[in-house]
């Protein structure tokens, strides 16, 4: 979350003024959940997700 009134966002190869939405409903990170989990986890010497 950005605080303040002067917000610049780097997206799609250039700077934009303001709080620009960088993810859309059909983007992979939203509907596949890869924004939360991307890859296998390993802890205590095991990889339970594989």
N, C-alpha and C positions, 0 to 999 in steps of 0.2 A: 504494500500500500504506500503510495507516495503522499508525502505531506508537503504543504506549501502551495503557492499559487503559480510558480514558474516551473512548468513540467515540460521536458523534452524527451521524446521516446525514439530510440534507434530501432527501426523496423524496415524490412524489405530494402536494405541497402542505403537508407538515408535517414536523416533526422526529421522528426515531425514535431510540431508544436502541440502541446496538450497531452492528455491521457488517452492515447490511441489504443484501441483494442487490437491485440496482436494474435489472438486465437479466435477462430470462428467455430461454430457448432460442428462442422464437418471435418475439422482438423484432427489428425490421428491422436494427438495428445489428449483430446477431450473424449472422444468416443471409444478409444481403446485403453484409456487410463495410463498411458505411458508418461504422463506428466507426474504421476505418483510413483510408478514402479517401472524401471527400465533395466532389465537384466536380472541375473540370479543373485541371491544373497548367500553369504557364507558366514557362519558363526559357529564357534566351538568345534571347528574342523569338519563340519558337514554342510552340505548344500541341500536343504529340504525342498527347495522349489524345483529341483531337477529330477 
